[in-house]
């Protein structure tokens, strides 16, 4: 019955779209605020239906959402996996197969099916570019390279990539995107099924540091746009170090060509492309927000270890080192997001969080390592959410079991997690998740130092049996989210990890006053086992432990399946 009602609501919303704009706008006045980003404490959170929202997402494979029949068996599995948000592609070529004639059926079907399964959507607009290449644009755009010119190589060959400097291209893309946003507002303003939009995908130029289309060459040899100069001057003290270095190398000039202002070399070429991709994508975001101003993000194909220069990776995309050019050129885009498949997840995500950029990971891994990534994103980085790519057909597989369990557990405590983010009472750790050398971590929260260690074999060489040190479990990937619920009380969600405690000021020893397992049901903590004795005794070599400042007791998340433990601490 609930699903039938949702379907009827969507049908009525579509019917209302044919009514006058005044009638619809008057109805909207009584509705909750549309999805938006809001600064709460030191983090930026996504607000949906008037409340903070934690996006526990998956991104569908690129073509999945183009077929309702293909997706039919997967929606229930996705919901059962603990997912609450689906990132799904809508393509320009399907929305506007003929110029000026729009087909919103794919959008309506996605919204309807998501609602039927009580899921939210972040829609990915694949328009001018996907992974840097141009393939999701309509045939009438593809065939007219005179009206919609392509990027050029240095020797004058055309690439299958739309050039960024042509007004007709961005105007056509923006027109279709804006029409889509208007339609979404008409059919979804009340339900708020669609909560975010991604504009294009992993944009940037392949093969070359910059575009040699004649119009692009002319723009590169012309004066740096005043809008960018104004941004540099206004934000001089807060520029990223890469931007500051390039600008200062030329004496912080406030006029001149790109090479006169930033110097010659790859960084200047890439910055020029970043500016032009930013301006192009901002035209879409700006046009779309005039119709329905929900949050927008773009995603980056990040630099790979083997890449030597821009063009090995898409040059001009929203890479961390050119964020200033994106911020200056694309003020209507809210988040510059990384797609992270590399092992050093913490370093990369911290790079992308610089300058107050909100944290959202639209593409990464699933599995146990993905759960660790998600925990770090949410706990340590105060992230809006996380999404592994391309798992709709394998979300129920055994190798994703612990990932789904993390989503279920985190989802059950979402309100508490979000409040802790806003209050600065949350942290996260990531040990040997995808980096075999990282087996330990330390974090300070309040009056306590949290000492983390990956699960081990249970035998330390030359000492008494214990559950720290020794040989670390070879396949273990560990993580934990810690929430400080009172001065001396913490709630942990952890997996494959053990936790000891030290006083932050170095005085005294920390003991466990009360330790309990539990779970959240409808947002309420349900207490389980009281843990003591063997369940909390991590070390039996008490004299060496005391010399190191430890009590010997701690928390044991000894399995890949995550669980909650609440602990009250005391000092002696």
C-alpha positions as CSV (number, residue, x, y, z in Angstrom):
1,X,0.0,0.0,0.0
2,X,2.8,2.4,0.9
3,X,4.5,1.8,-2.5
4,X,1.2,2.3,-4.3
5,X,0.6,5.6,-2.5
6,X,4.1,6.8,-3.5
7,X,3.4,5.8,-7.2
8,X,0.1,7.7,-7.1
9,X,1.9,10.8,-5.6
10,X,4.4,10.8,-8.4
11,X,1.7,10.4,-11.0
12,X,-0.2,13.4,-9.5
13,X,3.0,15.4,-9.4
14,X,3.5,14.8,-13.1
15,X,-0.1,15.8,-13.8
16,X,0.4,19.0,-11.7
17,X,3.4,19.8,-13.9
18,X,1.0,20.7,-16.6
19,X,-0.7,23.3,-14.4
20,X,0.3,26.9,-14.2
21,X,3.6,27.8,-12.5
22,X,1.8,30.1,-10.1
23,X,-0.3,27.2,-8.7
24,X,2.7,25.0,-8.2
25,X,4.7,27.7,-6.6
26,X,1.9,28.5,-4.2
27,X,1.7,24.9,-3.2
28,X,5.5,24.8,-2.7
29,X,5.4,27.7,-0.1
30,X,4.0,25.2,2.5
31,X,6.7,22.6,1.9
32,X,9.9,21.8,3.8
33,X,13.0,23.5,2.5
34,X,14.5,21.9,-0.6
35,X,17.6,19.7,-0.1
36,X,20.6,22.0,0.6
37,X,24.0,22.2,2.3
38,X,24.3,23.7,5.7
39,X,27.3,24.6,7.9
40,X,26.9,22.9,11.3
41,X,29.9,23.4,13.6
42,X,33.0,22.7,11.6
43,X,31.4,20.5,9.0
44,X,29.0,20.9,6.1
45,X,26.0,18.6,6.1
46,X,23.3,17.7,3.6
47,X,19.9,18.8,4.8
48,X,16.9,16.7,3.4
49,X,13.3,17.3,4.4
50,X,14.6,19.8,6.9
51,X,16.9,17.4,8.7
52,X,20.6,16.4,8.4
53,X,21.1,13.4,6.2
54,X,23.8,10.8,6.0
55,X,24.2,9.5,2.4
56,X,25.0,5.8,2.5
57,X,25.2,5.3,-1.2
58,X,26.1,3.2,-4.1
59,X,26.6,4.3,-7.7
60,X,25.1,2.2,-10.4
61,X,27.1,1.1,-13.4
62,X,26.9,3.7,-16.2
63,X,24.2,2.1,-18.3
64,X,22.1,0.5,-15.5
65,X,19.6,3.2,-15.1
66,X,18.9,3.4,-18.8
67,X,16.7,0.3,-18.5
68,X,13.9,0.0,-16.0
69,X,13.7,-3.8,-16.7
70,X,17.4,-4.2,-15.9
71,X,17.1,-2.4,-12.6
72,X,13.9,-4.2,-11.5
73,X,15.5,-7.1,-9.5
74,X,18.2,-4.9,-8.0
75,X,16.2,-2.2,-6.2
76,X,15.1,-4.5,-3.3
77,X,18.6,-5.9,-2.9
78,X,20.0,-2.4,-2.7
79,X,17.6,-1.4,0.0
80,X,18.2,-4.6,1.9
81,X,21.9,-3.9,1.9
82,X,21.5,-0.8,4.1
83,X,21.9,1.7,1.3
84,X,19.7,4.8,1.5
85,X,21.0,6.7,-1.6
86,X,21.5,5.6,-5.2
87,X,23.7,7.5,-7.6
88,X,22.2,7.0,-11.1
89,X,23.0,8.3,-14.5
90,X,20.6,10.3,-16.6
91,X,22.0,11.1,-20.0
92,X,21.6,14.1,-22.3
93,X,21.1,11.8,-25.3
94,X,18.1,10.2,-23.7
95,X,16.6,13.4,-22.3
96,X,16.9,15.4,-25.6
97,X,17.1,12.9,-28.5
98,X,16.0,15.7,-30.8
99,X,16.9,19.3,-30.2
100,X,14.2,21.0,-28.2
101,X,12.1,17.9,-27.7
102,X,12.5,16.5,-24.2
103,X,11.8,13.0,-22.9
104,X,11.7,12.9,-19.1
105,X,10.4,9.3,-18.9
106,X,13.8,8.0,-17.7
107,X,13.8,10.5,-14.9
108,X,10.2,9.7,-13.8
109,X,10.9,6.0,-13.8
110,X,14.0,6.4,-11.6
111,X,12.1,8.6,-9.2
112,X,9.2,6.3,-9.1
113,X,11.3,3.1,-8.5
114,X,13.5,4.8,-5.9
115,X,10.4,6.0,-4.0
116,X,8.8,2.5,-4.1
117,X,11.9,1.2,-2.3
118,X,12.2,4.1,0.1
119,X,15.5,5.3,-1.4
120,X,16.9,8.7,-2.3
121,X,18.6,9.6,-5.5
122,X,21.7,11.6,-6.5
123,X,21.3,12.0,-10.3
124,X,24.4,12.0,-12.5
125,X,24.0,14.3,-15.5
126,X,26.1,12.7,-18.3
127,X,26.1,15.5,-20.8
128,X,29.1,16.9,-22.6
129,X,31.7,14.6,-21.0
130,X,32.0,11.3,-19.2
131,X,35.5,10.3,-18.0
132,X,36.8,13.2,-20.1
133,X,35.4,11.9,-23.4
134,X,32.2,13.0,-25.2
135,X,29.8,10.1,-25.8
136,X,26.6,10.8,-23.9
137,X,25.6,13.8,-25.9
138,X,22.8,13.5,-28.5
139,X,23.4,12.5,-32.1
140,X,22.5,16.0,-33.3
141,X,25.4,17.4,-31.2
142,X,27.8,14.6,-32.1
143,X,27.3,15.1,-35.9
144,X,27.6,18.9,-35.9
145,X,31.3,19.5,-35.1
146,X,31.1,22.9,-36.8
147,X,28.5,24.2,-34.3
148,X,29.9,22.1,-31.5
149,X,33.6,22.0,-32.1
150,X,36.0,19.4,-30.6
151,X,39.3,19.8,-28.8
152,X,42.4,19.6,-30.9
153,X,45.8,18.0,-30.4
154,X,48.9,20.1,-30.8
155,X,49.3,19.0,-34.4
156,X,45.7,19.8,-35.3
157,X,43.9,16.5,-35.0
158,X,40.5,16.4,-33.5
159,X,39.7,14.5,-30.3
160,X,36.4,12.9,-29.4
161,X,36.1,15.5,-26.7
162,X,34.0,18.7,-26.9
163,X,36.1,21.8,-26.5
164,X,35.4,23.9,-23.4
165,X,35.6,27.3,-25.1
166,X,32.6,27.1,-27.4
167,X,29.5,29.0,-26.2
168,X,27.0,27.0,-28.3
169,X,28.1,23.8,-26.6
170,X,27.6,24.9,-23.1
171,X,24.4,26.7,-24.0
172,X,22.9,23.6,-25.5
173,X,24.0,21.4,-22.5
174,X,22.8,23.9,-20.0
175,X,19.4,24.2,-21.7
176,X,18.8,20.5,-21.5
177,X,20.1,20.3,-17.9
178,X,17.9,23.3,-16.8
179,X,14.8,21.7,-18.4
180,X,15.6,18.5,-16.5
181,X,15.9,20.4,-13.2
182,X,12.6,22.2,-13.9
183,X,10.9,18.9,-14.4
184,X,12.4,17.4,-11.2
185,X,11.2,20.4,-9.3
186,X,7.7,19.9,-10.7
187,X,7.4,16.2,-9.9
188,X,9.7,15.8,-6.8
189,X,9.7,19.1,-4.8
190,X,7.4,17.6,-2.1
191,X,8.8,14.1,-1.8
192,X,12.5,15.2,-2.2
193,X,13.6,11.9,-3.7
194,X,16.3,13.6,-5.7
195,X,18.7,15.2,-3.2
196,X,21.8,16.0,-5.2
197,X,23.0,16.4,-8.8
198,X,26.4,15.6,-10.3
199,X,27.2,17.6,-13.4
200,X,29.1,15.6,-16.0
201,X,31.7,13.0,-15.0
202,X,35.4,13.1,-14.4
203,X,35.9,16.0,-16.9
204,X,39.3,16.9,-18.3
205,X,41.4,16.6,-21.5
206,X,43.1,13.4,-22.3
207,X,46.5,13.2,-24.0
208,X,47.5,16.9,-23.8
209,X,48.0,19.5,-21.0
210,X,45.7,21.8,-22.8
211,X,43.3,22.2,-25.8
212,X,44.8,23.4,-29.1
213,X,41.5,24.2,-30.7
214,X,42.1,27.6,-32.4
215,X,39.6,29.3,-30.1
216,X,41.3,27.8,-27.0
217,X,44.8,28.8,-28.2
218,X,43.5,32.4,-28.6
219,X,42.0,32.3,-25.1
220,X,45.2,31.0,-23.6
221,X,47.2,33.8,-25.2
222,X,44.7,36.4,-24.1
223,X,44.4,38.2,-20.7
224,X,43.6,36.0,-17.7
225,X,39.9,36.7,-17.0
226,X,39.2,39.5,-14.5
227,X,36.9,37.2,-12.5
228,X,39.9,34.9,-11.7
229,X,42.2,37.8,-10.9
230,X,39.7,39.2,-8.5
231,X,39.4,35.8,-6.8
232,X,43.2,35.6,-6.4
233,X,43.4,39.0,-4.9
234,X,40.5,38.6,-2.6
235,X,41.7,35.2,-1.3
236,X,45.4,35.8,-1.4
237,X,46.0,34.7,2.2
238,X,43.9,31.5,1.8
239,X,45.0,30.2,-1.6
240,X,46.1,26.6,-1.9
241,X,49.9,26.3,-1.8
242,X,50.0,25.2,-5.5
243,X,48.2,28.3,-6.6
244,X,50.1,30.6,-4.5
245,X,53.5,29.2,-5.7
246,X,52.5,29.6,-9.4
247,X,51.2,33.1,-8.9
248,X,54.0,34.3,-6.7
249,X,56.6,33.0,-9.2
250,X,55.5,35.7,-11.5
251,X,55.2,38.4,-8.9
252,X,51.5,38.1,-8.2
253,X,50.6,40.0,-11.3
254,X,47.0,41.3,-11.7
255,X,47.0,41.4,-15.4
256,X,48.6,39.5,-18.4
257,X,48.3,36.3,-20.3
258,X,48.1,33.0,-18.6
259,X,51.9,32.5,-18.9
260,X,52.6,36.0,-17.8
261,X,50.5,35.6,-14.7
262,X,51.4,32.0,-13.8
263,X,54.5,31.2,-15.7
264,X,55.2,28.6,-18.5
265,X,54.7,24.9,-17.9
266,X,52.2,22.1,-17.2
267,X,50.6,23.7,-14.2
268,X,49.7,26.8,-16.1
269,X,48.3,24.7,-19.0
270,X,46.3,22.6,-16.5
271,X,45.0,25.7,-14.7
272,X,43.8,27.2,-17.9
273,X,41.9,24.0,-18.6
274,X,40.5,23.9,-15.0
275,X,39.2,27.4,-15.4
276,X,37.5,26.6,-18.7
277,X,36.0,23.3,-17.5
278,X,34.8,25.1,-14.3
279,X,33.2,27.9,-16.3
280,X,31.4,25.5,-18.6
281,X,30.1,23.3,-15.8
282,X,29.1,26.3,-13.8
283,X,26.9,27.4,-16.7
284,X,25.0,24.2,-16.2
285,X,24.8,24.5,-12.4
286,X,23.7,28.1,-12.6
287,X,21.0,27.4,-15.1
288,X,19.8,24.3,-13.2
289,X,19.7,26.1,-9.8
290,X,17.5,28.8,-11.3
291,X,14.9,26.0,-11.7
292,X,15.7,23.9,-8.6
293,X,18.6,24.9,-6.4
294,X,19.5,21.5,-4.8
295,X,23.2,20.8,-4.1
296,X,25.5,20.1,-7.1
297,X,28.9,18.4,-7.2
298,X,31.5,17.4,-9.8
299,X,33.9,14.5,-9.5
300,X,37.6,14.0,-10.3
301,X,39.5,11.3,-12.0
302,X,42.4,11.7,-9.6
303,X,46.1,11.6,-10.4
304,X,47.5,8.1,-10.5
305,X,51.0,7.1,-9.3
306,X,52.2,6.5,-12.8
307,X,51.0,9.8,-14.2
308,X,53.8,12.1,-15.3
309,X,51.9,15.2,-16.3
310,X,48.4,16.5,-17.0
311,X,46.8,14.7,-19.9
312,X,48.0,11.3,-18.5
313,X,45.0,12.0,-16.2
314,X,42.2,14.3,-17.5
315,X,43.8,17.8,-17.5
316,X,41.6,20.5,-16.0
317,X,39.3,18.3,-14.0
318,X,38.6,19.2,-10.4
319,X,41.9,17.9,-9.1
320,X,42.9,18.9,-5.6
321,X,45.8,21.0,-6.8
322,X,43.6,23.2,-9.0
323,X,40.6,23.7,-6.7
324,X,41.2,27.4,-6.6
325,X,40.5,27.7,-10.3
326,X,37.3,25.7,-9.9
327,X,36.2,27.7,-6.9
328,X,36.8,30.9,-8.8
329,X,35.1,29.7,-12.0
330,X,32.3,27.6,-10.6
331,X,30.7,29.3,-7.6
332,X,27.4,27.5,-8.3
333,X,29.0,24.1,-7.8
334,X,28.9,23.1,-4.1
335,X,31.3,20.1,-3.9
336,X,34.5,19.1,-5.7
337,X,34.6,15.4,-5.1
338,X,37.3,12.7,-5.5
339,X,36.8,9.3,-7.0
340,X,39.2,7.2,-4.9
341,X,40.4,3.8,-5.8
342,X,44.0,4.2,-4.7
343,X,45.2,2.6,-1.4
344,X,46.1,5.8,0.5
345,X,42.5,6.9,1.0
346,X,43.1,9.1,4.1
347,X,45.8,11.3,2.4
348,X,43.8,11.7,-0.8
349,X,40.5,12.7,1.0
350,X,42.4,15.1,3.2
351,X,43.8,16.8,0.1
352,X,40.3,17.2,-1.3
353,X,39.0,18.7,2.0
354,X,41.3,21.6,1.9
355,X,39.9,25.1,1.9
356,X,36.6,24.0,3.4
357,X,35.6,21.9,0.5
358,X,32.7,19.7,1.8
359,X,33.5,16.0,1.8
360,X,31.6,13.5,-0.3
361,X,33.0,10.5,-2.1
362,X,30.8,9.5,-5.1
363,X,33.0,6.7,-6.3
364,X,35.2,4.2,-4.4
365,X,35.4,0.6,-3.4
366,X,32.9,-1.7,-1.6
367,X,34.0,-4.7,0.4
368,X,35.7,-4.6,3.8
369,X,38.2,-2.0,2.6
370,X,35.3,0.1,1.3
371,X,33.7,-0.1,4.7
372,X,36.9,1.3,6.2
373,X,36.9,4.1,3.7
374,X,33.3,4.9,4.5
375,X,34.0,4.9,8.2
376,X,36.9,7.3,7.8
377,X,34.9,9.6,5.5
378,X,32.0,9.8,8.0
379,X,33.9,9.7,11.2
380,X,37.2,11.5,10.7
381,X,36.3,13.8,7.9
382,X,32.7,14.7,8.8
383,X,31.7,13.6,5.4
384,X,28.2,14.0,3.8
385,X,28.5,10.4,2.5
386,X,30.2,7.7,0.6
387,X,29.4,5.6,-2.5
388,X,31.1,2.5,-4.0
389,X,30.8,2.2,-7.8
390,X,29.1,-0.5,-9.8
391,X,27.9,-2.9,-7.2
392,X,24.2,-3.1,-7.9
393,X,24.5,-6.7,-9.3
394,X,26.9,-7.9,-6.6
395,X,25.8,-6.0,-3.5
396,X,24.5,-9.2,-2.0
397,X,27.7,-11.1,-2.6
398,X,29.6,-12.6,0.3
399,X,32.6,-10.2,-0.2
400,X,30.3,-7.3,0.4
401,X,28.6,-8.7,3.5
402,X,30.6,-6.7,6.0
403,X,30.3,-3.5,3.9
404,X,26.5,-3.8,4.0
405,X,26.6,-4.5,7.7
406,X,28.5,-1.3,8.2
407,X,25.9,0.6,6.3
408,X,23.1,-1.0,8.3
409,X,24.8,-0.2,11.6
410,X,25.8,3.4,10.6
411,X,22.3,4.0,9.3
412,X,20.8,2.8,12.6
413,X,22.8,5.5,14.4
414,X,22.7,8.2,11.6
415,X,21.1,10.9,13.8
416,X,23.7,10.4,16.5
417,X,26.6,10.4,14.0
418,X,25.3,13.6,12.3
419,X,24.9,15.3,15.7
420,X,28.4,14.3,16.7
421,X,29.8,15.6,13.4
422,X,28.1,19.0,14.1
423,X,29.4,19.1,17.7
424,X,33.0,18.0,16.8
425,X,32.6,14.9,19.0
426,X,33.4,12.2,16.4
427,X,36.6,10.7,15.0
428,X,37.5,7.8,12.8
429,X,40.5,5.6,12.2
430,X,41.6,3.4,9.2
431,X,44.1,0.7,9.7
432,X,45.5,-1.6,7.0
433,X,42.3,-0.9,5.1
434,X,44.1,-0.9,1.8
435,X,47.6,0.0,3.0
436,X,49.4,-3.0,4.5
437,X,51.9,-0.8,6.4
438,X,49.3,1.0,8.5
439,X,48.6,-1.2,11.5
440,X,48.3,1.3,14.3
441,X,46.9,4.8,14.9
442,X,46.4,7.2,17.7
443,X,43.8,10.0,18.1
444,X,43.0,12.4,21.0
445,X,39.4,13.0,22.0
446,X,38.7,15.2,25.0
447,X,40.8,14.0,27.9
448,X,41.7,10.7,26.3
449,X,44.1,9.3,23.8
450,X,42.6,6.5,21.7
451,X,45.3,3.9,20.8
452,X,44.2,1.7,17.9
453,X,45.8,-1.5,16.7
454,X,44.8,-4.0,14.0
455,X,43.7,-7.4,15.2
456,X,46.6,-9.8,15.6
457,X,47.2,-13.5,16.0
458,X,46.9,-13.4,19.7
459,X,50.4,-14.3,20.6
460,X,53.2,-11.8,21.3
461,X,56.7,-13.4,20.8
462,X,58.4,-13.9,24.2
463,X,55.4,-12.9,26.3
464,X,52.2,-14.0,27.8
465,X,49.2,-14.7,25.5
466,X,47.4,-11.5,24.6
467,X,45.5,-9.9,21.8
468,X,47.9,-7.1,20.8
469,X,51.1,-7.1,18.8
470,X,52.5,-10.3,17.4
471,X,51.6,-11.3,13.9
472,X,48.8,-9.2,12.5
473,X,45.9,-11.2,10.9
474,X,47.0,-11.3,7.2
475,X,43.6,-10.5,5.6
476,X,42.3,-8.1,8.3
477,X,41.2,-4.6,7.3
478,X,40.2,-2.5,10.3
479,X,38.4,0.7,11.1
480,X,36.5,2.4,13.9
481,X,34.2,5.4,14.4
482,X,34.4,6.9,17.9
483,X,31.7,9.3,19.3
484,X,32.2,11.0,22.6
485,X,28.8,10.9,24.3
486,X,30.0,12.4,27.6
487,X,33.3,13.6,29.2
488,X,34.2,10.0,30.1
489,X,32.0,8.0,27.8
490,X,32.5,6.9,24.2
491,X,30.4,4.9,21.6
492,X,32.5,2.9,19.1
493,X,31.5,1.3,15.8
494,X,34.4,-0.9,14.9
495,X,35.7,-3.9,12.9
496,X,39.0,-5.9,13.0
497,X,40.5,-3.5,15.5
498,X,41.4,-3.1,19.2
499,X,41.3,0.0,21.3
500,X,43.3,1.0,24.4
501,X,43.1,4.2,26.2
502,X,45.7,6.6,27.7
503,X,45.2,10.0,29.5
504,X,45.7,12.8,27.0
505,X,47.8,14.7,29.6
506,X,49.9,11.7,30.4
507,X,48.9,11.6,34.1
508,X,47.5,8.4,35.6
509,X,46.1,5.2,34.0
510,X,42.8,4.8,32.3
511,X,40.5,1.9,33.3
512,X,37.1,0.7,32.0
513,X,34.3,1.5,34.4
514,X,31.5,-0.1,32.3
515,X,31.6,-1.7,28.9
516,X,28.6,-2.9,27.0
517,X,27.7,-4.2,23.5
518,X,24.5,-2.9,22.0
519,X,22.6,-1.8,19.0
520,X,20.3,1.0,17.8
521,X,16.6,0.3,17.1
522,X,14.6,3.3,15.9
523,X,17.4,5.5,17.1
524,X,17.3,4.2,20.6
525,X,20.3,2.4,22.2
526,X,19.4,-1.2,23.2
527,X,22.0,-2.6,25.7
528,X,23.4,-6.0,25.1
529,X,26.1,-8.0,26.9
530,X,28.1,-6.4,29.7
531,X,31.7,-7.0,28.8
532,X,34.4,-7.8,31.3
533,X,37.1,-10.4,32.0
534,X,38.4,-12.1,28.9
535,X,36.3,-9.9,26.7
536,X,38.2,-6.7,27.6
537,X,41.6,-8.0,28.8
538,X,43.8,-7.3,25.8
539,X,47.1,-7.7,27.7
540,X,48.2,-10.1,30.5
541,X,51.8,-8.7,30.8
542,X,50.6,-6.2,33.3
543,X,53.9,-4.9,34.5
544,X,55.2,-4.0,31.0
545,X,51.7,-2.6,30.2
546,X,51.9,-0.4,33.3
547,X,55.3,0.8,32.4
548,X,53.8,1.9,29.1
549,X,50.9,3.6,30.9
550,X,48.2,1.1,30.0
551,X,45.8,-0.8,32.2
552,X,45.9,-3.8,30.0
553,X,42.2,-3.5,29.3
554,X,40.5,-2.3,26.1
555,X,37.9,-2.9,23.5
556,X,38.0,-5.9,21.1
557,X,36.4,-5.7,17.7
558,X,37.8,-9.0,16.7
559,X,35.8,-9.8,13.6
560,X,35.2,-8.2,10.2
561,X,31.5,-7.8,11.0
562,X,31.2,-4.4,12.7
563,X,29.5,-3.9,16.0
564,X,28.8,-1.2,18.6
565,X,30.5,-1.0,22.0
566,X,29.8,1.7,24.6
567,X,32.4,2.3,27.3
568,X,32.6,4.5,30.4
569,X,36.2,5.4,31.4
570,X,37.8,6.4,34.7
571,X,41.4,7.3,35.8
572,X,43.4,6.0,38.7
